[in-house]
């Protein structure tokens, strides 16, 4: 794990013992800290009973504590722990801030921080893949993969690649990323913020934590992101501030897991990041083709007889499915599940890419009615029937894609189980 002598003989309270909170408890204890910890789940509390005092920090005397470590899932805009911390004069922090505190004791390294409303996970995974392909010691954490404190410290020259949500940035105060990226902005998570402006400001704080000399890159796709770019550019100058133009990307057609206009921006940002870290085009370009994407998100499962099989089970609404349909010219679309709305309006502009739709699950009758005016539709009901029928009808060059635009809970326990089932059916072919 990652820890530091800076924790020694200091007191920390932890609220929330899911993955990041649990890793924080162990890292703090290993560093010699005195830990007070709480989670409403009794099982979670039991996991740290041997290394922490079990008590709710909300009702504890926190005199002398260095900080309260909260889970990103704790809504600090309305949870009473925020008032408790303010009254006690104690900062609210997260595991990313603990990592920032540990950095001076780690072997020489660099940190990449990636945020944005959409595309964070894909861009983070792509940067990790490109660095790994170039034999750079690298690990990936934050809002993706293992909690960063649970990972083995990298050797000298390593790069920590962090996906950072606005929630994580809110409780991080000193993470000066060597390369920081804002991919895009659109209204999201507004229940946690005092309006869209506050959400934007949260994302922009990633660049305020930099000293001003580190690399900053911004997506070129929406006015709000470009506004933050212009503000950072005015403070720092053009030497280390970059606007990543998706139109500058060439070769996308050769990268199966990175299709679609939305991925052009992710690619442009990733390229800017790895080049700022020293990679050349001769290093990153060959690695693009071997990137398989995220599990369940535009994941290339197999290619059979010239037909590509794509698992996009994570697309649980029409807005998520729309860019998937835009990614390929001839799609056999497996769609359905537990519907969240009574329409597929966001997908309509991309219906021309669909050769045929195969409806499954509870949404089957509704989606058959909605889609029939636009395309051939087959009511398959079960995924196995849909995959086999599509495989029998598809031609070389076609794509068979599971992109359900629905929740999974009518037939599967979650979208991961749905994607796993799709993969197993395809492999059985």
N, C-alpha and C positions, 0 to 999 in steps of 0.2 A: 504493500500500500504506500501511498504518499503521505508523509507526515513531516514534522519539523520540530526542532528544539524550541522554536518560538512559542509552542503551546505549553511548554513545561511550567508547572506550578501556577497556571492560570485557570480560572473558572469559566466554564461555558455551559449555557442551558440550551437544550435542543427540543424543539417542538415539531413533531412529525418524524416517524421512524420508518418511512418507506425506504426506497433504495438509497437516495442521497443522504437522508438523515441517518440511516444505519451506517453508511460508510463514514460519515462525519464523526459519529460516536467512536468508532474503532480507531480512526486516524487521530482524534484528539486524545483518546486514552493511551494509544501507543506513543504519543508525543509527550506524555507526562501531565496532561491536563486533568483537572477535576471536572467530571461531567455530571450534569443533572439532565434527565431526559424524560420525555413523555410522548405518548401516542394514545389516542382513544381506544385503539385495539389492544386487547390484553396480550395476544400472541406477539405483537410487535414489541411490546414492553418487555416480554420475557426474553427476547433475543439480546437485550443489553443489560439484563438484571445483574450480571456478574461484573460489569465494568462501569456502571453508572448508578447514581442515586435516582430512584424512580419517583418523580414528583412532577406535577404540572407547574411549569414556570409561571403560569398566569396567577397562581395562588401561592407562590414561593417567595421567600426573601432573597432577592438577587443582588444584595449588597456585595460589592467586590467582584461581580462577574464582568468578564471582558466583553461578552456579546451573547445575544440570543440567536441561535442558528435555527432558522425556520425552513420548512419545506417550501419549494416554489408553489406548491398547491395551496398554501395557506393564503387566503385573500387579505393581505395586510391593509388594504384600503378600508376594510370594515371589521376585521377581527380585533377583539379587545387586546391582543398581545401588542399591537402597535402603540396603544395608549400606555400600556404597562412599560414598554421599553422607553418611551419618551419620558414618562414620569421618573424612571430610574436613571435616565441619562445613559442608557445602554444601546448600542447600535443593533439593528436587526441585520443579520447577514445570512448567506447561504453557503453551500459547500464550495461554490466557485470562489468566493472570497477567502475561504480557508486555503484553497489551492494557491491563490495569489499570495497569501501569507507564507506559504511553504516554498515559494519559488526561489528565494535567495539561498536556500540550502540544497537546491537541486543542482545536478551537473548542468553546465552551460547549455541553454536550450532556447527555443523560440515558441511563442504561443500565437495561434490563429483563432480569432473569434468571429463567428459567422451568425448574423441575425437577419431578420426580415419577416414579413408576414407569411410568405409561401416560399417553398424551395429550399429551406434551410437544411433539411436532412439530406436531400440529394446533393446539394453543393458541398456539405461537410463530408459526406461519404466519398464524393468524387475527389476532393482535395486530398483526403487520406489515401485513396487509391493511387493517385498520381505520385505522391511522395513515396509511398511504399514501393511502387514500381521502379522508382529511381534509387532504391536502396537507402532511402533516408530513414533513420529510426523514427517511428511515428506512432502515436496512439490517438484514439478518437473518444471523446466523452462529452460531458455537459448534458444536453437534452437528447442525446443519442448514445446507444451502447451502454457500457458499464459506467457507473459514477466515476468521475475523474480521480477521486481520492482512493478508490479501490484498485487502481491500476499500478503496475510496477513502474517505478521511476525510469525514465529513459536515460540512456547513456549520453555523454556529451555530444552535442550536435543534433539532438532529437527535437522533434516538433510535436507539440500538443495541439490537436485540432478540436476546437470546442464549438458545438452548436449551442447558441444561447437564445433562450426565449426572453421576452420582455420581463416575465416574472423573475427570471434568474438575474437579469441585469439590475432590476430594482433592488436586489439585496446583495449586490456586488459593488464595492467602492474603490478598489485599488488595482484592478486587473488591467495593466497596460499591455495590450496585445501588440505584438510585433507586426501583425497584419490583421486588420479588422474590416469586416464587410457588412454592408447593408444591401440586401438584394432588391427588396421592393417594400412598398407600404400600401396597405389598404385597411379599412376599418375592421377591427377584430378585438375580441376580449374586452369590449367596452364596459362590461360589468365590473371590471377591475380598475377602471380609470375614470377620471373626471373629464370625459369627452375624448374625441379622437386626437386632439392636440396633445393631451397628456400621454396617450399611447405612443405617438410619434416621438415625444420628448424622451420617453423611456428608452426607445431604440437608439436615439441619438447619443445617449449617455455613454454608449460603448466607445465613442470617439473622444468624448470628454475625458475619459480615464487614460487615454494615451497622452504621452508627454508632448506630442506635437511633431515629433520627428519620425514616428513609426508610419508604416504604410496604411493607407485607408482607401478602400475601393467601394464604389457604389454602382448599383444597377441602373441602366438607362432604359426605363420602361414606364415610369409614372412620374407625375409632376411633384408629388410629395417627397419621393426619394431624391429627386434632383434638387429639391429645395434644401434638404439637409446637406447634400453634396456641396451646393453653393455656399452654405454657411460655413462648412468646414474648410472649403477652399479659400474663403475670404480670410479665415484665421491663420491658415498655414501656408498658403501658396501651392503652386502646382507640382512642386518637386516630389512630394510624397502622397498626393491626393489624386485619385484616378477615377474616371467615369468609364465603366466597362460597357462598350457598345456591342450588343448582340450581333449587329450586322457585320462586325469584323470577323466573326467565326466562320471558318471554312472547313468542310469535311464532315459535317454533322451526319450526312447520309450514311457514312461508314461506321457510325457508332450506334448499334442497335438499341441499347438501353437509354439513349439520350435523344430520342426523337421528339418532335413537337416544338412549336414556337416558344413555349414556356421554358423548355430546357436550353434554348439558345442563351437566355440570360444567365441561367445557372452556370453554363459552360464558360461564358465570357468572364464571370466573376472568378470562377475557379482558376482559369488560366492566369488572370491577373495576380491572384494570390501566389500560385506556385512559382511564377516568374519572379515575383518580388522576393521569394525565398531562394532564388538562384537556379531553378530548373530552366532548361532550354527547351525550345520547341522539339528538338530531336529526342528529348527525354519524355515530354508529356504527350506528344501526339500519338505515338504507338500505343500508349497505355489507355487511351480513350476507348479503343475498340474492345479491350478486355474488361471494361467496367460493366458489371452485371446489374447495376441499379440496386435499389433497396428491396429487401424482401417485401412482397405484397404491394409494391408501388412501381408500376411499369416494369416489373421484373421479367426478364427474359428467361422462360422456363426451359424451352427446347426449340429446336428447329428440326422439322421432319418433312422430307420430300419437298423442300423449298417453302414450307409453311412455318411461320413463326408463331409460337404460343406465348402470350403475354399474361402474366398474373398481376392485375391491378385491383386486387380485392380491397385494398385500403380506400378505394374511391367509394365512400358511403353516401355520397349525395351527387346530384346532377352537376354541381359546380366543379367537383373534383373529376368527374368523368369527361366533361367537355374537352379539356385539353388532351386527354388520352385519345379520344376519337380523332382529334385534329392531327395526331402524330403519324398516322399511316393512311395511305390513299385507299386501301381496300381492307375493310375490317369486317370480320364475322363477330358480332357483338353479343356476348352473353351478359344479360342484364336482368336484374330483379333481386328480390329478397324481401325484407320488411320495409315498405316505402316510408319515407319521411315527409313527402309532400304528394300532392295529386297531379304533379306535372313533371316534365323533363325539359322545361323551357331553355335552360342554359345550354343544353346539348343541340338544340335545333340548328344553329349555324353549321354544325359539323355532320349533320345527317347524310350529306352527300358522300361521306367517306365510308358509309356502312353498306356492305353488300347484302347482309341479311342480319336480322336480330333474332335471338333465341331467348325467350323469356323464361325465368325460373322463379320459384318461390311464390310467396303470397301476393307479390305485385304483378304476377303473370297476367291475369285477366285485364287489369288496368293498363299495363304497359302495352299489351297487344292492341288494345283499343287506341292508345295514344300514338303508337308507332305505325300502325297499318297504313295510314294515308301517305306515309313518307317512304316506306321500304317494305320488302318481304319480311314477314314475321312468322316464326315458328314457336308454338307454345310447347316448351320442353318440360316444364315443371321441375325436373331434377337436373342437377348439374351434369351428372354422368351422361344423360341422354343428350344434353345440349352439346357437350364436347364431342361425343361420337358423331352426332349428326353434322356438326360443323366440319369436323375432320374429313368426313366423307364427301362434303360438297366443296370444300376450299380448293383453290388452284395454287400452283406454285407462284410465290410472290404475295399471296394473301396473308393476313394476320388473323389469328383466332385469339380474341381478347376477352378475358373476364374483367369487366369494369362495371360493377353492379348498380351504382348510383342508389344504393339502398343499404340499410343496416342488415346485419346477418342473422338476427336473432330468431327468425322464423324457422331456419333449418340448421344453424350452426351456433356455437357458443360465442364466437367473436369473429372478426374479419380475418384473424390469423388462421383459425381453423378452416374457414371457407377457402382461403388461399392455399392452405396445405392440401385440402381435398382436391382442388383444381390441379395442383402439381402432381398428386398421386395418380389422378385419372389420366393426365397427359403422359406421364411416365409409363403407365400400363399400355399405352398405345404402341 
